[in-house]
Amino acid sequence: MPDIAPLELIQQISREVKVCSLCELQHSRLKAVPGYGQSSAEIIFVGNAPDFFEDKEGLPMVGTAGLIFDELLEKENLHRKQVYTTNMVKCRPPNDRHPEPLELATCLVYLNRQLEAIQPKVVVTLGQSSLQRLMPNAKLEEMHGKFVEINGQLYIPFYHPRSVVNNPSLRPVLEEDFKKLITWITDPKNDTEGFNKISVKEEDKQEQLSLF
């Protein structure tokens, strides 16, 4: 049997997500939010969970945060079609509460499959909650813009574009992190020399969710 192409895999996952009934979030969502972007993307941006606007549109990173996200990409001569954007949980939790452990564990199956299909060079976690799934005790103000290598996969935490809405002073920080990331991606050598690179210890991995 021939291998299934990444695009077909991503489309298949999206179809499953849209009708998913694996957890209680199926009852509160308007639209599930599988993800959006290129199936061969070098960068995957991962938020925590859909918000009001994403739930309404069925797309990640819309509303004011989406406009900021597009501006940050365009500043580096990129379009969101060239990257892939999704969330750890594909349905909006009621009143935008944090996803519960069972909801996260259930939904991470989809994200794991998306990562396996796309095989990005780097995964960008967006916001404190998303970072905590990667490194439970880490602080975003200390970790943003630093590479973290786990099981051979590179991750880099960013502030969520939504944070700029409430704290405009974070925009230059986010712009600089975007610039560093894109400079690294477009470097033919594609190494992390000159960046802060952290390798998670084996014993620390036991504390992390299955995704990481």
Backbone as a printed PyTorch tensor [residue, N CA C, xyz], in Angstrom:
tensor([[[  0.8600,  -1.2010,   0.0000],
         [  0.0000,   0.0000,   0.0000],
         [  0.8930,   1.2460,   0.0000]],

        [[  0.6730,   2.1810,  -0.9390],
         [  1.5050,   3.3770,  -0.9960],
         [  1.2630,   4.2640,   0.2190]],

        [[  2.3080,   5.0490,   0.5750],
         [  2.1600,   5.9920,   1.6720],
         [  1.1190,   7.0460,   1.3140]],

        [[  0.3800,   7.4950,   2.3380],
         [ -0.6090,   8.5500,   2.1220],
         [  0.1000,   9.8970,   2.1490]],

        [[ -0.1680,  10.7610,   1.1870],
         [  0.4700,  12.0730,   1.1030],
         [  0.0710,  12.9320,   2.2940]],

        [[  0.9800,  13.8230,   2.7440],
         [  0.6710,  14.6890,   3.8810],
         [ -0.6290,  15.4710,   3.7210]],

        [[ -0.8820,  15.9970,   2.5250],
         [ -2.0990,  16.7630,   2.3020],
         [ -3.3380,  15.9150,   2.5540]],

        [[ -3.3190,  14.7000,   2.0590],
         [ -4.4610,  13.8060,   2.2540],
         [ -4.6350,  13.4580,   3.7280]],

        [[ -3.5380,  13.2550,   4.4230],
         [ -3.6020,  12.9630,   5.8550],
         [ -4.1940,  14.1310,   6.6270]],

        [[ -3.7380,  15.3440,   6.3260],
         [ -4.2450,  16.5310,   7.0170],
         [ -5.7260,  16.7310,   6.7350]],

        [[ -6.1250,  16.5010,   5.4970],
         [ -7.5420,  16.6300,   5.1560],
         [ -8.3770,  15.5850,   5.8740]],

        [[ -7.8480,  14.3880,   6.0020],
         [ -8.5450,  13.3190,   6.7030],
         [ -8.7130,  13.6630,   8.1860]],

        [[ -7.6420,  14.1580,   8.8070],
         [ -7.7150,  14.5570,  10.2130],
         [ -8.7380,  15.6740,  10.4010]],

        [[ -8.7440,  16.6310,   9.4940],
         [ -9.6930,  17.7480,   9.5900],
         [-11.1320,  17.2590,   9.5270]],

        [[-11.4020,  16.3110,   8.6520],
         [-12.7630,  15.7640,   8.5520],
         [-13.1650,  15.0830,   9.8520]],

        [[-12.2330,  14.3610,  10.4480],
         [-12.5260,  13.6780,  11.7110],
         [-12.7800,  14.6780,  12.8390]],

        [[-11.9640,  15.7240,  12.8840],
         [-12.1030,  16.7310,  13.9470],
         [-13.4630,  17.4210,  13.8680]],

        [[-13.9040,  17.7150,  12.6640],
         [-15.1480,  18.4720,  12.4990],
         [-16.3810,  17.7320,  13.0220]],

        [[-16.3030,  16.4140,  13.1000],
         [-17.4450,  15.6390,  13.5980],
         [-17.0710,  14.8800,  14.8720]],

        [[-15.9840,  15.2860,  15.5180],
         [-15.4780,  14.5550,  16.6780],
         [-16.4820,  14.5590,  17.8300]],

        [[-16.6210,  13.4050,  18.4730],
         [-17.4910,  13.2700,  19.6420],
         [-16.7750,  12.5370,  20.7710]],

        [[-15.4570,  12.6870,  20.8400],
         [-14.6600,  11.9390,  21.7980],
         [-14.6670,  12.5270,  23.2020]],

        [[-15.0490,  13.8060,  23.3500],
         [-15.1040,  14.4000,  24.6820],
         [-16.2960,  15.3440,  24.7820]],

        [[-16.5170,  15.8890,  25.9640],
         [-17.6970,  16.7030,  26.2330],
         [-17.7040,  18.0500,  25.5100]],

        [[-16.5620,  18.4680,  24.9980],
         [-16.5120,  19.7470,  24.2830],
         [-17.3480,  19.7270,  23.0070]],

        [[-17.7060,  18.5620,  22.5520],
         [-18.5750,  18.4630,  21.3770],
         [-19.9160,  19.1590,  21.6120]],

        [[-20.3380,  19.2440,  22.8750],
         [-21.6470,  19.7960,  23.1870],
         [-21.6410,  21.3240,  23.2930]],

        [[-20.4850,  21.9190,  23.4880],
         [-20.4320,  23.3730,  23.6810],
         [-19.8910,  24.1230,  22.4700]],

        [[-19.2850,  23.4230,  21.5380],
         [-18.6870,  24.1050,  20.3930],
         [-19.7510,  24.5430,  19.3940]],

        [[-19.4190,  25.5960,  18.6330],
         [-20.1830,  25.9280,  17.4350],
         [-19.5660,  25.2000,  16.2470]],

        [[-18.2460,  25.3910,  16.1030],
         [-17.5050,  24.7050,  15.0450],
         [-16.1770,  24.2200,  15.6130]],

        [[-15.8260,  23.0000,  15.2770],
         [-14.4970,  22.5140,  15.6240],
         [-13.4640,  23.2470,  14.7710]],

        [[-12.2460,  23.3430,  15.2800],
         [-11.1940,  24.1020,  14.5960],
         [ -9.9960,  23.1760,  14.3660]],

        [[ -9.9770,  22.4540,  13.2360],
         [ -8.8970,  21.4880,  12.9860],
         [ -7.5280,  22.1370,  12.8340]],

        [[ -7.4570,  23.1740,  12.0030],
         [ -6.1850,  23.8170,  11.7100],
         [ -6.2390,  24.4070,  10.3100]],

        [[ -5.2010,  25.1490,   9.9520],
         [ -5.1760,  25.7780,   8.6340],
         [ -3.7300,  25.9750,   8.2000]],

        [[ -3.4840,  25.7370,   6.9160],
         [ -2.1690,  26.0300,   6.3710],
         [ -1.6530,  24.9440,   5.4580]],

        [[ -0.3480,  24.9550,   5.2660],
         [  0.3180,  24.0850,   4.3000],
         [  0.6600,  22.7420,   4.9280]],

        [[  0.3490,  21.6810,   4.2190],
         [  0.6100,  20.3360,   4.7410],
         [  2.0850,  19.9780,   4.7430]],

        [[  2.9070,  20.7870,   4.0800],
         [  4.3600,  20.5670,   4.0850],
         [  5.0780,  21.7200,   4.7760]],

        [[  4.3830,  22.3820,   5.6860],
         [  4.9410,  23.5600,   6.3540],
         [  6.1730,  23.2200,   7.1730]],

        [[  7.1290,  24.1320,   7.1880],
         [  8.3120,  23.9670,   8.0300],
         [  8.0440,  24.4080,   9.4620]],

        [[  6.9960,  25.2260,   9.6470],
         [  6.6550,  25.7600,  10.9660],
         [  5.2040,  25.4420,  11.2890]],

        [[  4.9690,  24.8990,  12.4800],
         [  3.6080,  24.7370,  12.9980],
         [  3.4650,  25.6210,  14.2250]],

        [[  2.4360,  26.4670,  14.2220],
         [  2.1070,  27.2970,  15.3780],
         [  0.9810,  26.6160,  16.1450]],

        [[  1.1780,  26.4300,  17.4560],
         [  0.2090,  25.6950,  18.2710],
         [ -0.2370,  26.5310,  19.4640]],

        [[ -1.5150,  26.9060,  19.4650],
         [ -2.0990,  27.5850,  20.6050],
         [ -2.7080,  26.5730,  21.5650]],

        [[ -3.3960,  27.0730,  22.5750],
         [ -3.9570,  26.1950,  23.5950],
         [ -5.3240,  25.6590,  23.1910]],

        [[ -6.2660,  26.5700,  22.8860],
         [ -7.6310,  26.1770,  22.5330],
         [ -8.2830,  27.2960,  21.7420]],

        [[ -9.2810,  26.9890,  20.9180],
         [ -9.9760,  28.0330,  20.1650],
         [-10.6670,  29.0320,  21.0920]],

        [[-10.7130,  30.2960,  20.6530],
         [-11.4550,  31.3070,  21.4040],
         [-12.8060,  31.5480,  20.7340]],

        [[-13.5050,  32.5860,  21.1490],
         [-14.8400,  32.8900,  20.6340],
         [-14.8540,  33.0140,  19.1090]],

        [[-13.8900,  33.7570,  18.5700],
         [-13.8730,  34.0160,  17.1310],
         [-13.5150,  32.7680,  16.3360]],

        [[-12.5860,  31.9890,  16.8460],
         [-12.2090,  30.7510,  16.1620],
         [-13.3610,  29.7510,  16.1680]],

        [[-14.0590,  29.6830,  17.2820],
         [-15.2180,  28.7970,  17.4130],
         [-16.3150,  29.1990,  16.4220]],

        [[-16.4620,  30.4790,  16.2110],
         [-17.4910,  30.9830,  15.3000],
         [-17.1510,  30.7090,  13.8370]],

        [[-15.8570,  30.8550,  13.4960],
         [-15.4330,  30.7250,  12.1030],
         [-14.9790,  29.3110,  11.7410]],

        [[-14.5870,  28.5260,  12.7470],
         [-14.0430,  27.2010,  12.4590],
         [-12.6210,  27.2490,  11.9380]],

        [[-11.9370,  28.3760,  12.1720],
         [-10.5620,  28.5770,  11.7110],
         [ -9.7000,  29.0810,  12.8630]],

        [[ -8.4270,  28.6980,  12.8920],
         [ -7.5430,  29.1970,  13.9450],
         [ -7.0720,  30.6150,  13.6590]],

        [[ -6.7690,  31.3410,  14.7080],
         [ -6.1420,  32.6480,  14.6240],
         [ -6.9480,  33.6220,  13.7510]],

        [[ -8.1520,  33.9350,  14.1990],
         [ -8.9830,  34.9360,  13.5210],
         [ -9.2650,  36.0740,  14.5050]],

        [[-10.0780,  37.0410,  14.0880],
         [-10.3320,  38.1920,  14.9380],
         [ -9.1040,  39.0830,  15.0150]],

        [[ -9.0090,  39.8910,  16.0670],
         [ -7.8920,  40.8240,  16.2310],
         [ -6.5560,  40.0920,  16.3200]],

        [[ -6.5360,  38.9710,  17.0460],
         [ -5.2930,  38.1890,  17.1530],
         [ -4.8490,  37.6950,  15.7880]],

        [[ -5.8090,  37.3330,  14.9490],
         [ -5.4830,  36.8700,  13.6060],
         [ -4.8820,  37.9590,  12.7550]],

        [[ -5.3910,  39.1760,  12.8960],
         [ -4.8350,  40.3050,  12.1520],
         [ -3.3900,  40.5650,  12.5610]],

        [[ -3.1360,  40.4900,  13.8630],
         [ -1.7740,  40.6870,  14.3620],
         [ -0.8650,  39.5740,  13.8530]],

        [[ -1.3640,  38.3450,  13.8920],
         [ -0.5970,  37.1960,  13.4030],
         [ -0.2160,  37.3890,  11.9370]],

        [[ -1.1840,  37.8050,  11.1180],
         [ -0.9090,  38.0330,   9.6950],
         [  0.1360,  39.1290,   9.5010]],

        [[  0.0380,  40.1950,  10.2990],
         [  1.0010,  41.2950,  10.1860],
         [  2.4140,  40.8390,  10.5590]],

        [[  2.5100,  40.0130,  11.5870],
         [  3.8120,  39.5050,  12.0070],
         [  4.4350,  38.6190,  10.9270]],

        [[  3.6110,  37.8000,  10.2930],
         [  4.1030,  36.9630,   9.2040],
         [  4.5140,  37.8030,   7.9970]],

        [[  3.6550,  38.7460,   7.6330],
         [  3.9230,  39.5790,   6.4600],
         [  5.1940,  40.3960,   6.6380]],

        [[  5.4690,  40.7910,   7.8630],
         [  6.7010,  41.5470,   8.1420],
         [  7.9330,  40.7220,   7.7840]],

        [[  7.7820,  39.3920,   7.8290],
         [  8.8750,  38.4800,   7.4710],
         [  8.6450,  37.8410,   6.1010]],

        [[  7.7940,  38.4860,   5.2860],
         [  7.5170,  38.0380,   3.9220],
         [  6.9240,  36.6360,   3.8670]],

        [[  6.0500,  36.3360,   4.8140],
         [  5.3570,  35.0620,   4.8460],
         [  3.8520,  35.2850,   4.8610]],

        [[  3.1240,  34.2500,   4.4310],
         [  1.6650,  34.2420,   4.4960],
         [  1.2550,  33.0250,   5.3070]],

        [[  0.1100,  33.1110,   5.9740],
         [ -0.2880,  31.9860,   6.8260],
         [ -0.5230,  30.6980,   6.0330]],

        [[ -0.7120,  30.8060,   4.7220],
         [ -0.8290,  29.5960,   3.9060],
         [  0.4880,  28.8330,   3.8360]],

        [[  1.5900,  29.5030,   4.1580],
         [  2.9020,  28.8690,   4.0780],
         [  3.3000,  28.1630,   5.3730]],

        [[  2.5540,  28.4060,   6.4390],
         [  2.8010,  27.7480,   7.7140],
         [  1.5630,  26.9320,   8.0630]],

        [[  1.5720,  26.2830,   9.2180],
         [  0.3730,  25.5710,   9.6650],
         [  0.0510,  26.0440,  11.0720]],

        [[ -1.2220,  26.3510,  11.3000],
         [ -1.6660,  26.8960,  12.5800],
         [ -2.7850,  26.0400,  13.1450]],

        [[ -2.6690,  25.6970,  14.4180],
         [ -3.6950,  24.8730,  15.0470],
         [ -3.6710,  25.1000,  16.5550]],

        [[ -4.4390,  24.3050,  17.2900],
         [ -4.4760,  24.3660,  18.7520],
         [ -4.3350,  22.9740,  19.3290]],

        [[ -3.9710,  22.9110,  20.5920],
         [ -3.8860,  21.6170,  21.2590],
         [ -5.2560,  20.9830,  21.3860]],

        [[ -6.2380,  21.7870,  21.7460],
         [ -7.6230,  21.3320,  21.8150],
         [ -8.3600,  21.9510,  20.6460]],

        [[ -9.1490,  21.1660,  19.9340],
         [ -9.7520,  21.6180,  18.6860],
         [-11.1430,  22.2480,  18.8510]],

        [[-11.6970,  22.2000,  20.0540],
         [-13.0060,  22.8020,  20.3060],
         [-12.9030,  23.7850,  21.4670]],

        [[-13.6660,  24.8570,  21.3930],
         [-13.6080,  25.8830,  22.4320],
         [-14.2150,  25.3870,  23.7420]],

        [[-13.4670,  25.4570,  24.8490],
         [-14.0360,  25.1240,  26.1580],
         [-15.0470,  26.1880,  26.5890]],

        [[-16.0740,  25.8110,  27.3290],
         [-17.0880,  26.7820,  27.7860],
         [-16.4470,  27.9460,  28.5430]],

        [[-16.8850,  29.1630,  28.1990],
         [-16.3970,  30.3790,  28.8620],
         [-14.8740,  30.5350,  28.7890]],

        [[-14.2830,  29.9150,  27.7840],
         [-12.8340,  30.0170,  27.5550],
         [-12.0010,  29.5310,  28.7450]],

        [[-12.5480,  28.5880,  29.4870],
         [-11.7600,  27.9960,  30.5750],
         [-10.6200,  27.1720,  29.9880]],

        [[ -9.6500,  26.8160,  30.8420],
         [ -8.5550,  25.9620,  30.3900],
         [ -9.0910,  24.5560,  30.1040]],

        [[ -8.5900,  23.9100,  29.0740],
         [ -9.0070,  22.5300,  28.8080],
         [ -8.6850,  21.6310,  30.0030]],

        [[ -9.5760,  20.7070,  30.2890],
         [ -9.3540,  19.7630,  31.3700],
         [ -8.3990,  18.6610,  30.9070]],

        [[ -7.7310,  17.9920,  31.8510],
         [ -6.7300,  16.9780,  31.4720],
         [ -7.2510,  15.9200,  30.5130]],

        [[ -8.4820,  15.4350,  30.7380],
         [ -9.0190,  14.4130,  29.8510],
         [ -9.2630,  14.9740,  28.4540]],

        [[ -9.7200,  16.2210,  28.3730],
         [ -9.9420,  16.8610,  27.0710],
         [ -8.6190,  17.0080,  26.3260]],

        [[ -7.5920,  17.4290,  27.0280],
         [ -6.2710,  17.5720,  26.4080],
         [ -5.7440,  16.2300,  25.9240]],

        [[ -5.8070,  15.2360,  26.7920],
         [ -5.2810,  13.9170,  26.4370],
         [ -6.0130,  13.3430,  25.2360]],

        [[ -7.3260,  13.5450,  25.1880],
         [ -8.1300,  13.0240,  24.0810],
         [ -7.7980,  13.7310,  22.7830]],

        [[ -7.6850,  15.0550,  22.8410],
         [ -7.5210,  15.8480,  21.6190],
         [ -6.0850,  15.8470,  21.1100]],

        [[ -5.1240,  15.6020,  21.9780],
         [ -3.7380,  15.5920,  21.5420],
         [ -3.4530,  14.4770,  20.5430]],

        [[ -4.3380,  13.4980,  20.4870],
         [ -4.2040,  12.4530,  19.4700],
         [ -4.2190,  13.0780,  18.0750]],

        [[ -5.1020,  14.0590,  17.8790],
         [ -5.1840,  14.7310,  16.5750],
         [ -3.9200,  15.5460,  16.3040]],

        [[ -3.4490,  16.2730,  17.3120],
         [ -2.2560,  17.0890,  17.1140],
         [ -1.0310,  16.2230,  16.8330]],

        [[ -0.9030,  15.1180,  17.5420],
         [  0.2030,  14.2100,  17.2760],
         [  0.1860,  13.7230,  15.8230]],

        [[ -0.9890,  13.4260,  15.3320],
         [ -1.1040,  12.9700,  13.9470],
         [ -0.7770,  14.0910,  12.9610]],

        [[ -1.1690,  15.3210,  13.2900],
         [ -0.8370,  16.4540,  12.4240],
         [  0.6760,  16.6590,  12.3650]],

        [[  1.3190,  16.5750,  13.5250],
         [  2.7790,  16.7270,  13.5510],
         [  3.4640,  15.6190,  12.7620]],

        [[  2.9560,  14.4110,  12.9000],
         [  3.5440,  13.2740,  12.1820],
         [  3.3710,  13.4250,  10.6740]],

        [[  2.2140,  13.9370,  10.2590],
         [  1.9520,  14.1100,   8.8300],
         [  2.8070,  15.2220,   8.2260]],

        [[  2.9070,  16.3370,   8.9300],
         [  3.5970,  17.5090,   8.3940],
         [  5.1090,  17.4310,   8.5930]],

        [[  5.5380,  16.9000,   9.7350],
         [  6.9530,  16.7920,  10.0680],
         [  7.6730,  18.1410,   9.9320]],

        [[  7.2850,  19.1080,  10.7390],
         [  7.8740,  20.4490,  10.6430],
         [  9.3000,  20.4970,  11.1660]],

        [[ 10.0210,  21.5200,  10.7610],
         [ 11.3500,  21.7360,  11.3230],
         [ 11.2440,  22.2370,  12.7610]],

        [[ 10.1940,  22.9960,  13.0430],
         [ 10.0470,  23.5730,  14.3720],
         [  8.5740,  23.7480,  14.7070]],

        [[  8.2440,  23.5580,  15.9730],
         [  6.8930,  23.7860,  16.4800],
         [  6.9410,  25.0100,  17.3860]],

        [[  6.0990,  26.0020,  17.1050],
         [  6.0310,  27.2170,  17.9120],
         [  4.8370,  27.1110,  18.8580]],

        [[  5.1110,  27.0950,  20.1610],
         [  4.0180,  27.1090,  21.1300],
         [  3.6300,  28.5650,  21.3680]],

        [[  2.3360,  28.8260,  21.3910],
         [  1.8360,  30.1920,  21.5250],
         [  1.1770,  30.3870,  22.8810]],

        [[  1.7910,  31.2030,  23.7220],
         [  1.1950,  31.5180,  25.0140],
         [  1.6930,  30.6360,  26.1440]],

        [[  1.4020,  31.0770,  27.3660],
         [  1.8720,  30.3760,  28.5620],
         [  1.2780,  28.9810,  28.6830]],

        [[ -0.0220,  28.8560,  28.4090],
         [ -0.6730,  27.5520,  28.5850],
         [ -0.0830,  26.5120,  27.6490]],

        [[  0.1530,  26.9060,  26.4080],
         [  0.7450,  25.9790,  25.4460],
         [  2.1690,  25.6080,  25.8520]],

        [[  2.9250,  26.5760,  26.3570],
         [  4.2840,  26.2960,  26.8270],
         [  4.2720,  25.3060,  27.9850]],

        [[  3.3050,  25.4390,  28.8850],
         [  3.2640,  24.5670,  30.0590],
         [  3.0070,  23.1150,  29.6970]],

        [[  2.3890,  22.8640,  28.5460],
         [  2.2400,  21.4750,  28.1000],
         [  3.5960,  20.9120,  27.6960]],

        [[  4.4870,  21.8130,  27.2670],
         [  5.8410,  21.4110,  26.8550],
         [  6.7690,  21.2900,  28.0540]],

        [[  6.7500,  22.3200,  28.8970],
         [  7.6020,  22.3710,  30.0850],
         [  6.7670,  22.9120,  31.2330]],

        [[  6.2160,  22.0400,  32.0590],
         [  5.2260,  22.4260,  33.0690],
         [  5.6440,  23.5590,  33.9960]],

        [[  6.9250,  23.6770,  34.3070],
         [  7.3690,  24.6860,  35.2690],
         [  8.0030,  25.9120,  34.6180]],

        [[  7.9640,  25.9740,  33.3000],
         [  8.6310,  27.0610,  32.5880],
         [  7.7950,  28.3400,  32.6110]],

        [[  8.4850,  29.4680,  32.5570],
         [  7.8350,  30.7720,  32.4910],
         [  8.0800,  31.3740,  31.1160]],

        [[  7.0170,  31.8400,  30.4860],
         [  7.1140,  32.3370,  29.1170],
         [  8.0570,  33.5260,  29.0090]],

        [[  8.0500,  34.4080,  30.0160],
         [  8.9160,  35.5840,  29.9450],
         [ 10.3950,  35.1990,  29.9430]],

        [[ 10.7110,  34.0000,  30.4260],
         [ 12.0980,  33.5290,  30.4300],
         [ 12.4130,  32.6520,  29.2160]],

        [[ 11.4070,  31.9820,  28.6820],
         [ 11.6390,  30.9710,  27.6570],
         [ 11.3590,  31.4270,  26.2310]],

        [[ 10.6450,  32.5350,  26.0610],
         [ 10.2620,  32.9070,  24.6980],
         [ 11.5010,  33.1220,  23.8240]],

        [[ 11.4020,  32.6530,  22.5890],
         [ 12.4940,  32.8210,  21.6390],
         [ 13.6590,  31.8700,  21.8200]],

        [[ 13.5220,  30.8760,  22.7210],
         [ 14.5920,  29.9100,  22.9460],
         [ 14.1920,  28.5400,  22.4060]],

        [[ 15.1130,  27.8990,  21.7250],
         [ 14.8340,  26.5650,  21.2080],
         [ 14.8430,  25.5360,  22.3340]],

        [[ 13.9000,  24.6130,  22.2580],
         [ 13.8440,  23.4800,  23.1660],
         [ 13.8060,  22.2240,  22.3060]],

        [[ 14.7300,  21.3170,  22.5430],
         [ 14.7650,  20.0830,  21.7580],
         [ 14.2890,  18.9160,  22.6130]],

        [[ 13.2730,  18.2070,  22.1300],
         [ 12.7340,  17.0470,  22.8370],
         [ 12.5330,  15.9300,  21.8260]],

        [[ 13.1680,  14.8020,  22.0910],
         [ 13.0430,  13.6460,  21.1940],
         [ 13.3590,  13.9980,  19.7400]],

        [[ 14.3200,  14.8770,  19.5420],
         [ 14.7350,  15.2330,  18.1990],
         [ 13.8990,  16.2980,  17.5220]],

        [[ 12.8100,  16.7440,  18.1630],
         [ 11.9570,  17.7880,  17.5900],
         [ 12.2760,  19.1160,  18.2570]],

        [[ 12.4210,  20.1680,  17.4390],
         [ 12.6650,  21.4950,  17.9780],
         [ 11.3490,  22.2180,  18.2440]],

        [[ 11.2990,  22.8770,  19.3870],
         [ 10.1620,  23.7220,  19.7750],
         [ 10.7110,  25.0910,  20.1340]],

        [[  9.8680,  26.1170,  19.9820],
         [ 10.2660,  27.4510,  20.4130],
         [  9.0200,  28.1810,  20.9220]],

        [[  9.0160,  28.5950,  22.1760],
         [  7.8480,  29.2760,  22.7440],
         [  7.7800,  30.7480,  22.3060]],

        [[  6.5810,  31.1910,  21.9960],
         [  6.2890,  32.5870,  21.6610],
         [  5.1470,  33.0740,  22.5400]],

        [[  5.0730,  34.3830,  22.7170],
         [  3.8500,  34.9650,  23.2370],
         [  2.7510,  34.7620,  22.1890]],

        [[  1.5200,  34.6120,  22.6520],
         [  0.3990,  34.4940,  21.7150],
         [  0.0870,  35.8850,  21.1500]],

        [[ -0.1830,  35.9870,  19.8450],
         [ -0.5610,  37.2980,  19.2970],
         [ -1.7190,  37.9580,  20.0540]],

        [[ -2.5670,  37.1520,  20.6800],
         [ -3.6760,  37.6970,  21.4600],
         [ -3.1820,  38.5370,  22.6320]],

        [[ -1.9890,  38.2100,  23.1410],
         [ -1.4570,  38.9330,  24.2920],
         [ -1.1440,  40.3870,  23.9530]],

        [[ -0.8620,  40.6540,  22.6690],
         [ -0.5420,  42.0140,  22.2360],
         [ -1.7560,  42.9240,  22.3540]],

        [[ -2.9560,  42.3380,  22.2350],
         [ -4.1830,  43.1360,  22.3340],
         [ -4.2700,  43.8000,  23.7040]],

        [[ -3.9600,  43.0540,  24.7530],
         [ -4.0360,  43.5780,  26.1150],
         [ -2.7450,  44.2320,  26.5830]],

        [[ -1.6470,  43.9050,  25.9340],
         [ -0.3510,  44.4480,  26.3310],
         [  0.4680,  44.7960,  25.0890]],

        [[  0.2120,  45.9700,  24.4910],
         [  0.9040,  46.3460,  23.2480],
         [  2.4170,  46.3630,  23.3670]],

        [[  2.9560,  46.4960,  24.5850],
         [  4.4160,  46.5280,  24.7540],
         [  5.0670,  45.2040,  24.3840]],

        [[  4.2600,  44.1390,  24.2810],
         [  4.7970,  42.8310,  23.9130],
         [  5.0100,  42.6990,  22.4060]],

        [[  4.4660,  43.6230,  21.6430],
         [  4.5760,  43.4800,  20.1820],
         [  6.0250,  43.4810,  19.6970]],

        [[  6.8740,  44.4120,  20.1510],
         [  8.2750,  44.3580,  19.6970],
         [  8.9670,  43.0540,  20.0770]],

        [[  8.6180,  42.4950,  21.2260],
         [  9.1940,  41.2250,  21.6560],
         [  8.7940,  40.1190,  20.6890]],

        [[  7.5030,  40.0950,  20.3450],
         [  6.9920,  39.0780,  19.4310],
         [  7.5720,  39.2610,  18.0300]],

        [[  7.7100,  40.5110,  17.6050],
         [  8.2980,  40.7740,  16.2950],
         [  9.7460,  40.2700,  16.2350]],

        [[ 10.4970,  40.4950,  17.2910],
         [ 11.8940,  40.0610,  17.3210],
         [ 11.9880,  38.5370,  17.3060]],

        [[ 11.0910,  37.8690,  18.0480],
         [ 11.1070,  36.4050,  18.0550],
         [ 10.7500,  35.8530,  16.6820]],

        [[  9.7680,  36.4610,  16.0130],
         [  9.4170,  36.0580,  14.6480],
         [ 10.6230,  36.2290,  13.7300]],

        [[ 11.2920,  37.3500,  13.8500],
         [ 12.4380,  37.6300,  12.9800],
         [ 13.5420,  36.5960,  13.1830]],

        [[ 13.8410,  36.2660,  14.4410],
         [ 14.8810,  35.2650,  14.7260],
         [ 14.5040,  33.9080,  14.1430]],

        [[ 13.2390,  33.5510,  14.3070],
         [ 12.7910,  32.2450,  13.8120],
         [ 12.9050,  32.1520,  12.2980]],

        [[ 12.4170,  33.1570,  11.5930],
         [ 12.4290,  33.1180,  10.1310],
         [ 13.8570,  33.1850,   9.6030]],

        [[ 14.7210,  33.9480,  10.2790],
         [ 16.1330,  33.9810,   9.8940],
         [ 16.7430,  32.5930,  10.0000]],

        [[ 16.4100,  31.8790,  11.0650],
         [ 16.9180,  30.5180,  11.2500],
         [ 16.3570,  29.5660,  10.1870]],

        [[ 15.0610,  29.6630,   9.9100],
         [ 14.4140,  28.7850,   8.9320],
         [ 15.0270,  28.9620,   7.5420]],

        [[ 15.3390,  30.2110,   7.1880],
         [ 15.8320,  30.4900,   5.8350],
         [ 17.3460,  30.3360,   5.7180]],

        [[ 18.0380,  30.0530,   6.8240],
         [ 19.4760,  29.8420,   6.7730],
         [ 19.7590,  28.4820,   6.1420]],

        [[ 20.5170,  28.4400,   5.0370],
         [ 20.8050,  27.1530,   4.3810],
         [ 21.4540,  26.1360,   5.3190]],

        [[ 22.2490,  26.6140,   6.2810],
         [ 22.8910,  25.7050,   7.2250],
         [ 21.8680,  25.1270,   8.2010]],

        [[ 20.8560,  25.9120,   8.5070],
         [ 19.7510,  25.4650,   9.3480],
         [ 20.2350,  24.8350,  10.6580]],

        [[ 21.1390,  25.5360,  11.3440],
         [ 21.5480,  25.0600,  12.6580],
         [ 21.1080,  26.0850,  13.7070]],

        [[ 21.2970,  25.7400,  14.9720],
         [ 20.8340,  26.6120,  16.0430],
         [ 21.9870,  27.3310,  16.7280]],

        [[ 23.1130,  27.3990,  16.0480],
         [ 24.2540,  28.1100,  16.6080],
         [ 23.8980,  29.5790,  16.7990]],

        [[ 24.2260,  30.1110,  17.9470],
         [ 23.9130,  31.4990,  18.2210],
         [ 22.5870,  31.6910,  18.9200]],

        [[ 21.8330,  30.6050,  19.0780],
         [ 20.5670,  30.6610,  19.7830],
         [ 20.6940,  29.9320,  21.1120]],

        [[ 19.8180,  30.2710,  22.0280],
         [ 19.7360,  29.5200,  23.2750],
         [ 18.9860,  28.2260,  23.0010]],

        [[ 19.6580,  27.1080,  23.1460],
         [ 19.0590,  25.8150,  22.8570],
         [ 19.0630,  24.9630,  24.1070]],

        [[ 17.9100,  24.4690,  24.4870],
         [ 17.7550,  23.6970,  25.7090],
         [ 17.3370,  22.2820,  25.3480]],

        [[ 18.0390,  21.3010,  25.8760],
         [ 17.6430,  19.9130,  25.7010],
         [ 17.0190,  19.4290,  27.0020]],

        [[ 15.8070,  18.9320,  26.9210],
         [ 15.1020,  18.4760,  28.1090],
         [ 15.6980,  17.1550,  28.5690]],

        [[ 15.9640,  17.0430,  29.8650],
         [ 16.5440,  15.8330,  30.4150],
         [ 15.5480,  14.6830,  30.3770]],

        [[ 16.0610,  13.4870,  30.3220],
         [ 15.2270,  12.2940,  30.2100],
         [ 14.2310,  12.1980,  31.3530]],

        [[ 14.6750,  12.5090,  32.5910],
         [ 13.7590,  12.3960,  33.7170],
         [ 12.6430,  13.4350,  33.6590]],

        [[ 12.9450,  14.5930,  33.0270],
         [ 11.9210,  15.6210,  32.9090],
         [ 10.8460,  15.2220,  31.9170]],

        [[ 11.2020,  14.3910,  30.9360],
         [ 10.2350,  13.9950,  29.9160],
         [  9.0920,  13.2150,  30.5220]],

        [[  9.3610,  12.5460,  31.6320],
         [  8.3130,  11.7300,  32.2510],
         [  7.1760,  12.5910,  32.7750]],

        [[  7.4370,  13.8790,  32.9900],
         [  6.4180,  14.7680,  33.5430],
         [  5.5560,  15.3890,  32.4600]],

        [[  5.9020,  15.1550,  31.1990],
         [  5.2330,  15.8490,  30.1100],
         [  4.1180,  14.9910,  29.5110]],

        [[  3.2020,  15.6700,  28.8190],
         [  2.1500,  14.9650,  28.1150],
         [  2.7430,  14.1940,  26.9430]],

        [[  1.9800,  13.2680,  26.4150],
         [  2.4870,  12.3750,  25.3720],
         [  2.9440,  13.1100,  24.1390]],

        [[  2.3800,  14.2820,  23.8610],
         [  2.7690,  15.0340,  22.6720],
         [  4.2580,  15.3400,  22.6820]],

        [[  4.8010,  15.6720,  23.8550],
         [  6.1820,  16.1060,  23.9420],
         [  7.0990,  15.0340,  24.5210]]])
